[in-house]
Structures are given as C-alpha cells and as structure tokens.
C-alpha cells in the first residue's frame, strides 16, 4: 500500500474510534438526570449515569435521549417523566415515597423492629425457665453428689 493509502486507513480508523466514544454524552446534565434513572439492561443494578458496560443496549440510547432532550430545553422533571411514561416506575433508580411504594421504605424498619421484639420475647421467656429449673431439683442434685462421693471413696481404697 502506498503512503496515501496508509494515511487514509489510519484516518478512517481514527474517525471510527472517535465515533464510538461516548464521552461527549457525559455532560453534567446527562449525569445529573441519568443518576435518577435505573439502567434496565438486565445485567447490572446501576443508574444510567454510571452503567459500567461499554455500549450498553439501554444506557447508551438513554444517554443520547437525555442529551437530545436537554438540548431541546426540557427540564429534568420532564425528561424523567418521559422515561417513566415509556418504561413505568421501574425506570426510576429510587421508587417514589408515596402509595404502595411507601411500603418498600417502611418494611425494612418494621422487619428489624419485629425481629428485635421476637428476640426480646425469647430472652425473657427462657430466662425465667432457667431460674425455675435450677431451684426445683435440689434433691436430685444431692443424690448425684452422694453417688459421686461414694464412687470416689471406692476408687481411693
């Protein structure tokens, strides 16, 4: 190949490499809005802004859509609402604190409180059983103690 041919191939490779770069999509606006949206690719549990997969089939088009909508002058709420309208509440990285979703915010704390209550109840219940059992069988312990003394005296002789 000639020098000109090598230069053309090198230029073509450079253009293709630049075309695949998504750094121009990562503006502060895209990061801010993308951090409120969940990546729905199914392979990660990240937001659109920090999806680690290269060329993610969901995050990359979502970033492009956010970039276009910001360029059109739409507000953050309008952009987020458009994703919610398209994909439902699963598009949000954090569920809203209202309605049935409020249960998702309350249940972990309720479960912890219930678990602590059950532990307290068991400790209180078995603490009383142990005290009652130790005082009731003194004559049984005395019989065993006598038997041990008798066996030890036979060993000494």
N, C-alpha and C positions, 0 to 999 in steps of 0.2 A: 504494500500500500504506500502511496505517496505521502509526503508531509501534509498536504492539504487534506487527504482522506483521513489521516490520523487526527488532525485538528477537528474535523467535522465530527468524528466519532466521539472524541473527548468532549466536545461542546454538547453533543446530544446526551451523553451520559450525565453531564453536569446539570443540564436542564431537567432531565428526568429525576435526578436526585433532589433538586430544589422543588419540583412539583410535588414530591411525596412528603415534604416537610410540613408538619402541622404547627410549627412554632408561630406562624403568623395568625393562627386561630386562637392562640392562648393569650389574648389580651386580658387586662384586669377585669373588664366587663364580663367576658366569657367565663373566666374563673369564678367570679362572684356569683353569677347566675347558675353556672354549672354545679357549684357546690351545694345548691338546693335541690338538684335533680339526681335521682338514682340512675346508675348505669344498668340498663335492662338487657345486657348481652347474655346473661345467664351464667357467665363464667367467673364473675367477680362480685364483690359486695361493696363496690366503691361508688363514688359520685361520678358524674360526667366529667367534672373538672380534674379528677385525679385517677381516672381509669388507667392502669399501668400497661394495658395491652396495646401493642402497636397495631394500627389500622383496625381498631375495634369496630365491628359492624354496627354498633349502636352509638358509641360515644363520638366517633368522628363525624357522622352526619348530624348528630345533635349539636356538636360544637359549631359546625358550619351553619346550621339553622339559627342558633343563638347569635352568631356573628352577623348573619344577614338581618335578623330582626333588630339587633342593636343599631346597625347601620341605617335601618328604616326609621329609627327614632322611637321604638316601642319601649315601654317601661319594663322594669324587672318583673312586676306582678303580671303584666300582660303576657310576657314570654313564658313564665312559669305556668300560667293558666292555660296557655295553648298546649303545652306538654301534658297537663292534667286532662284537658279535653280530649286529647288524642290517645293517651295511654291509661287514663284513670288515675286514682290516688297512688298506685304503685310507682308512678313516675317521680313522686316526691321522695327525697332521701330521708326525711323525718315526717312521720304522719302528723296531721294536724291535731291539736289538742281540743277536739270537740266531738260530740256524738259518740258513736261506738268506738272510735279510735282512742277516746279518753281511757277506755278500759286497758289499752296497751300501756298507758302511762301509769295507771293506778295499780294494776295487778302485781307487778314485781314487789312493790312495797307491801301490799296486802299479804302476799305469799310469805314474805320474810316475817311479818308480824305474826301470822298464823303459826309458822314454824317455831318461832320463839315461844309462843304461848303453849304449844304442844310440849316442847322441851321442858318448860317450867312446870307444867302439869305432871309429866312423868317424874321429874326430880322430886317434886313434893309428894307424889304418891308413893314412890319406892323408898323415900327417906323415912316415912312413917312405918313402913312394913319392916325395915331392917331394925328399927328401935324396938318394935313389939316382939320380934323373933328373938332378940338377944336376951331379954329378961324372962321369957316364958319357959325355957328349957334348962334351968339351973340344975335340977336333979339329974337330968340326962348327962350333962357335962360332968357332974360329980361322980356318977357311976363309971364313966370312961376314965376319969382321973384315977379312981381307985384301982381300976383294972390295969392301967399303965404302971402304977406304983407296984402292984403285985407282980407283974411280969418283970419289971426291973429288979425286984428283990430276988426273984428266981435266977436271973442272969448273974447276979453278984455271987451267989453261993456255989 
